[in-house]
Amino acid sequence: MDQTQPIWIRDPLAILADGTERGVVVQGGKIIELVGRGQQPATPNAAVFDASAHVVLPGLINTHHHFYQTLTRALPAALDRELFPWLQALYPVWARMTPEALELAFTVAMSELLLSGCTTTTDHHYVFPAGLEDAVDIEVGVAQRLGVRVLLTRGSMNLSQRDGGLPPDSVVQDEDTILADSARVVARHHQRGADAMVQIALAPCSPFSVTTSLMRATADLADQLDVRLHTHLAETEDENKFCQQMYGCRPLDYLEQCGWLNARTWLAHGIFFNADEMKRLGKARTTISHCACSNQLLASGCCPVCEMEEAGVGIGLGVDGSASNDASNLMQEVRAAFLLQRARYGVAKISHKDALRWATRGSAACVGRPELGEIAVGKAADLALYRLDDLRFSGHGDPLAAVVLCGAHRADRVMVAGKWVVIDGAIPGLDVPDLIRRHSAAARAMHAG
């Protein structure tokens, strides 16, 4: 595609932006013009994409995931378990991953996300058994092939069962190895600026799988390298009990003691914070990735998003790992978050636009990318376009509401940095049947041990 020629995405059926009834003009990876009702673009010589059958959204942004877990969807040994026993059932299986299986897992997860309308995704990869030391490098290669924008985290675990943690010895690394590789992947892959396609963050897994020393050293390293920080926090009551027993304090107090309570940090889940902790999070500008499907599947609880937002805490959405969600579909996550929070707070407090806001502007704040998540002049040309010609949409009134309420799950077109990466509901050049065959074979081999 010639990115020097402007493209007018013309006359959308609906668009998540005010004053854009006739669409937007993109060029050079940016949105350069909004075209209002009754107007023509001021930009000359624009190619036209007829969007009259499409609902146009800012590209969705996924703020928490574990790509490798696509290899253990609906695994019988992990079914009907809460978080800690669920992890204990899965760690031995994850320890059997190979580089080839991992690349397939990454490709499946990112492809599924793209097809759902996700243009930017994070990944929290923290399992590094022997032979998988280059996991983040493999991820970068897959992301570049697919054209998705990523914030990949160099995760870590160094507190194994012999030390009082949950993971087996086979999937943890020592602190020096972790910190050295963290610095390496940042130096090799992290891009800066509004056009960045690949960024790196540092992400110890959780308080129950890393040492205090590693938590503090990682915060120091992130500050030195000027990258973001990520971890799981306040996901279960078991985690609260663990922190009280191990560290004599609640998880957020522990996080603050380790130097993490700041604007560099975004946290996955955030279910069990009290009112005072929410205020502290808001003051620190630490953000939360709400993972509605995972929280429901594991029966962990429900993130109190209204109280969080009232305390000034930014909320984004994450699909979480495929093993605790069993899907990597961010549009489905939007609907799940909407329904979960509507049930909690009622119709007066939660609308479909709130759920879309969490997946766009809210998620952009989580990943530290203010140029994403919004249709406005100067923002990135990351867009997701949905057709409403499936049976599920027949009879709809409000097209924007229908995308959420009627259960859109697949985008027809997806644009990242001004390039079409999904066309007619497919990723150009991706042989999906072959990918499924190879990925499924790799998963079966892992399950069998």
N, C-alpha and C positions, 0 to 999 in steps of 0.2 A: 504494500500500500504506500502511495506517495503521501507522506505526512506533511509535505509542504503545501499541498492543496487543501484549502478549508473544506469541511464537510458540514452541510446543514442537515441536522436531524429534524426533519420537518413535520409539523402538524401532528404531534403525538396524541394518542387517544386520551392520555392523562400524563402529567409529569409532576414529580415531587419538588416543585419550585414555584414561587410566585412570579407573575409577569412573564411567563415563558410559554404562553398558549400556542405559539407557532414554532416552538422548539428552541434549539441551541445550535450554535456554530462552534466547531472544534477545529483546532489547527496546532500542529507542533506539540501534540500531547496535552494541550490545555483547552479549556473552554474560553473562547475569545468573545462570544456575543450571546446575549439572550434576546430572543425574538418574541415580542409581545403580540397581543391580539391586534389583527389588522395591519401588522407590519411586514416589511420585507427586510431581509438581512442587509445591513450596511456593508458587510464584507463582500467584495466582488468575487465573481468566478468560483463560487462554492459548488462543489458536487452535492447532489441531493440524495439523502436516504429517506424514503417515505416511511414515516413512523406512525401513520394514521391507524394502524392496527395494533399499536404497541403502547403499553404503560412504561414510562421511562423513569427509572430510579437512579440515584447515585449508586455506584458500585458498592455492594455490601462488603463489610469488613469483619472478618472472623478473628476474634481476639483470644481464643484459647482452643487448642487442639493437640492431639497426639497422633500424628499421621501413621506411625508404625502400627497402631492398634487396629487398622483396617484388616490386619491379618488374624485378628481374634474376635471377629464379630459373633455374637450369640454363641460363645463357647460354652458347652454344657457345664464344664467344671466351675464356671464363674456365674452361672445363672442364679438368681434369687438370693444374692448375697449383698450385705452392706459393704461399705468401702474397704475397711481393713481386711476382712476375709476374702473379699473380691480381689484385692491386690495380691494377697498371699497365694491365691489360686493361679493368678496370671504370671507372676514374676518368673517361675520356672519355664513357662512356655516362651516368654519374651527372650529369655536367655539363649534360646536356640535360633534366633534370627541370623540370617546370613546377609552379606551386602546385596546380593541379588534379590532376596526377598524384600529387603528394606527399600530398594529402588522401586520395586513394584508397588509396595505399600504407599510410598510417597506419591507415585504417579496416580494411583487410584484416588487417594484423598484429595489431591489438588485438582484432579479432573472433575471429581464429583462436586467440589466446591465451585469451580468455574461454571459448570453447567447449571448450578443453582442461582447464579448471578453474583457470586462473590469475586471481587476483583483484587482484594488484598487479604492475605491470611497470615496469621502467626502459626508457629508450631512450637510445642514444648517437647523437645526430644531429650530425654534424660537417661536412657538405657544404653550403656556402652559396654556390652560384653566383649570379650576378646575377639578381634577381627572386625569390629564395627567402629574403630577409632575415627574413620573418615565419614561418619554418618552425616554431619552437617554439610560437608562438601558434596555428598551425593544429593542431598536436598536442593542445594543451590543449582546443580545441573538440571534437575527435573523442573524446577521453577522457571529457569531460563528457557528450556525447551517449550514449555506450555505458555509462557508469556504472562504468568500471574505475578502480581507484586507481593513480596513476602517480607515479613519480619520473623526470622528464624531464631530460635533461642538455643544457645549452647547450655543445655540442661546438665544436671549433675546429681549424683548420689554418692555419699561416702560413709553413711552410717548404716552398716549392714546388721543382720540378725545377731552376729556375735558381739556387736556393740550396743545392742538394745533397740535397733531400728527394725523396720519391716522387710527391706529387700534382702535376698540371699547374697552371699559374698560374690557370686559369679557376675552380678550386674553392676557392681559399684567400682569406683576408681579412687585413688588416693588424692588428697588435696593438691599436691604439687602438679600432678598430671592434669587435673581439671583446670587449674588456673593457667598453666602453660598453654593448653589447647584453647582455652577461652580467648587468650590474647592472640593466638595464631589465627583463629577463624575471624575475629574482628579485623585484624590487619589484612587478611586475605580477601574478605568478602564484603565488609560493611561499606555501604555507599552513603554519602551525605547529601543533603539538599532536597529540594522539593521534587526533583525528578528521579530520586532513588528508586530502584526496582528491587534491590536486595539489601536488607539491613539485618544486623545481628543484635540480639539482646542476651543477657546472662540470666540463667534461671535455675538455681538450686531447686530441687523438686518440691520439698515440703519440710516443715520442722521435724517430722518424724523419719526423715531419710537423709539428712545432712547434719554435720556438726556445726556448733556455734562458730567455731573457727572459720569454717568454709563460708558460712553466711556473711560474716564480717569481712573476710578477705574478698569475697565476690562484690560486696557493696563498694569497697575501696577501689577494686579494679574497674568497676563500671564507672565510677567517678573519674578515674584517671583517663579512661578511654572514651568517656562521654557517650555511653550507650545506656539503653534502658534495662530495667530489672523486672523479673517476673517470678512468681511462685504461686503455689496453692496456699490459701489461708482461709480459716474459719469455714471449712466445708462440712465438718461433722462435729458432734458433741464428743466423739472419741478423740478428736484432735485437741479439743479443749482440755480433756482429762490428761492426755499425754503431756501437753505443755505444762500443766500444773504439776504433774508428778516429776517430769524431767527437769524443768527449768524454774518451777515455783512461781509461774505467772501465766497470764492468758496469752494467746497467740499474738495479738497486736502489741502487747507490751514487749514480748520477746522480739518481734520484728523491729520495734523502735530501738531496743537495746543493741540490735545488730546493725543499726545505721540505715534501715530500709524505709523509714516512714518519710517519704518525700515525693516530689512530682516526677521523679524518674521511674517510679514503681507502679505497675498495675498488677492486680491480684485476681486469681481465679476463684470464683464462687462467692465468698463474702456473705455467708448465710447467718453466721452466729456472732455478729457484732452487736454490742449493746449501744444505747443512745449516745453515751459519752464517747465510745470508740468511733461511732459514725462522725461525730463532730471533729474528732482528731484527724480522721481520714480526709474530711472535707478541707480542713485547714491546711493539711499537708499537700493537698491536690493529688493524693493517691487515688487511682481509679479502680473500678471493679468490672471484671468480666462475668456477666450473668449467664449461666449455663443451664437453661431451663429443662431441657430434655434429660441431661445427665442427672440433675438433681432429683427429677421425678423417678427415673429408672432405678437409681440407687436409694431412693427414699431418704435422701439426705436432709431435705427441708426446702425452704423457699427464700430466695434472696429478698430482703425487704426494700425493694427499689424505691418506693415512694419516700420512706423515711430517709433512705440514703440520699436521694436527690434533694430533699428538703434540707439536709445537712451539708449540701454542696459537693456531694460525691458524684463524679461522673460515672455513668453506667454504659458499658458496651455489651455486645452479645458474643458468645462463643459456643461452638457446637460440642466442644470437649472431645475426648477420644472416642473413636468408633466403638471401642469395647464397652463404654458406658453410655453411649448414645445409639450406636449401631447405624448411624448415618453421618454423612459429612455434608449435609444440605442446609445451608444457612437460611434459605427462604423458609424452609420448614421450621427452623429455629425461631424465626420471627413470629410465626403463627403460634408456636408453642409458648413463647415468652408472653405474647399478648394474652392467650387464654389463661395461663397460670396466674399472671398478675391481675387480670380482670376478675378472676375468681376470688383472689385475695382482697382486692381493694374496691371492686364494684365499677359500674358503668360510668360513674361521674368522674373517676380518677384516671382510668386507663382507656385509651383509644388505640385504634390500629396505627395512627400516626406516631404515638409514643413508641410502639414496637419498631417501626421503621426508623425513627430517630435514634433509638439505641443501636441499631445495626449499621448506622451511617455516621452521623456526627458524633454520637456517643462513643462508638468504636474507634473513630479517628482520634479522639482524645486519648483513649487507652494506649494506642500505638505511637502517640506523639507526632501525628501527621495532620496538622490543621488544613493542609491543602487538599485533603481527601474528604469523602463523605458528604459532599454538598454540591449542588448544581448552581454555580455562580461564576461570574467572570474571574479568570485567574486561577480557578481551581483545576485540578487534574481532570483530564478527559477520561474518567473511569465511570462507565455507565452500564446499567443492566436493563435490558428491554424484554418485556413479557407480553406475549399474545394472550388474548382472552377468548380463544376459539375452541377450547376444550369443553366437553360436556359439563364439567364442574362449574364453569362460569356462565352457563346459559341462563339468561334472565336477569343478569346483574344490572344494578343501577349505577352506583358509584364505582368507576373502574379502579381507582386507587384503593378503595376499601376492599374491592373484590380480590385483589392480589393477595391480601392477607386473609380475609374471611373465608373465601372460597378455596384457599389452599394451593396457590401457585407453588410449584416446586421445581420448574425447569425454565430457564431463560431461553428466549429464542435468539437473542443477540447479546453479546457481551463485548464491551470495549475497555481496554486497559491502555492508558497512556496514548490514546488516540488510535489504537490499532484494534481491529476486530479479532478477538481470540476465540469467540464462539459465533458460528454462522449457521442459521437454520437449526438451532438446537444441537449442534455438534461441534467438536473441536477439530479444526482442519488437520488432517494428517494423522489423527489418532485412531488406531484400529482397536475399537472398544472390545469386540468379541475376543480378539487375541489377548488383550490385556486382562480380561476377566479369566480366560483359560489359564494363563501363566500365574496370575495372582492367586487364584483358587488352588492351584497345584502347590504353590509355595506355602499357603496357609495349611493345607492338609498335611504337608510334610512336617510342619512345626507342631501341629496338634498331635500327630502320631509319635513325636519324639524320636 
